[in-house]
């Protein structure tokens, strides 16, 4: 088999993997708030805590 189609297929797989991994809810959205509520508090960053208070508690 020619190597060009293999390279093109590899690039497509990498691109689609990156695209799927980059999908996360927007900070402050209802889905983001719900996701953060389920995440252990010890795993939150300082920015997560600040944004949660700002967008989910003090709406």
C-alpha positions in Angstrom: 0.0 0.0 0.0 1.2 3.5 -0.8 2.4 5.5 2.2 0.5 8.7 1.2 -2.9 7.4 2.1 -1.6 6.1 5.4 -0.2 9.5 6.3 -3.5 11.2 5.3 -5.5 8.7 7.4 -3.2 9.3 10.4 -3.5 13.0 10.1 -7.3 12.7 10.0 -7.4 10.5 13.1 -5.2 12.9 15.0 -7.3 15.9 14.0 -10.6 14.2 14.9 -9.1 13.1 18.3 -8.0 16.6 19.1 -11.4 18.0 18.0 -13.3 15.6 20.3 -11.0 16.2 23.2 -11.4 20.0 22.9 -15.2 19.9 23.5 -16.0 21.1 27.0 -18.8 23.3 28.2 -18.3 27.1 28.3 -17.3 28.4 31.7 -20.4 29.7 33.6 -22.9 27.6 31.6 -25.3 25.4 33.4 -23.6 22.3 32.1 -20.2 23.6 33.4 -21.7 24.3 36.8 -23.2 20.8 37.0 -19.9 19.2 35.9 -18.0 21.1 38.5 -20.4 20.2 41.2 -19.7 16.5 40.5 -15.9 17.0 40.5 -14.2 16.5 43.8 -13.4 19.8 45.5 -9.8 18.8 45.9 -9.4 18.7 42.1 -10.7 22.3 41.6 -8.2 24.9 40.6 -8.3 28.4 42.1 -9.8 29.7 38.8 -12.5 26.9 39.0 -13.5 28.0 42.5 -13.6 31.7 41.5 -15.6 31.1 38.4 -17.9 28.7 40.2 -18.7 31.3 42.9 -19.1 34.0 40.2 -21.2 32.2 37.7 -23.0 29.4 39.6 -23.6 30.8 43.1 -23.8 34.6 42.7 -25.8 34.7 39.4 
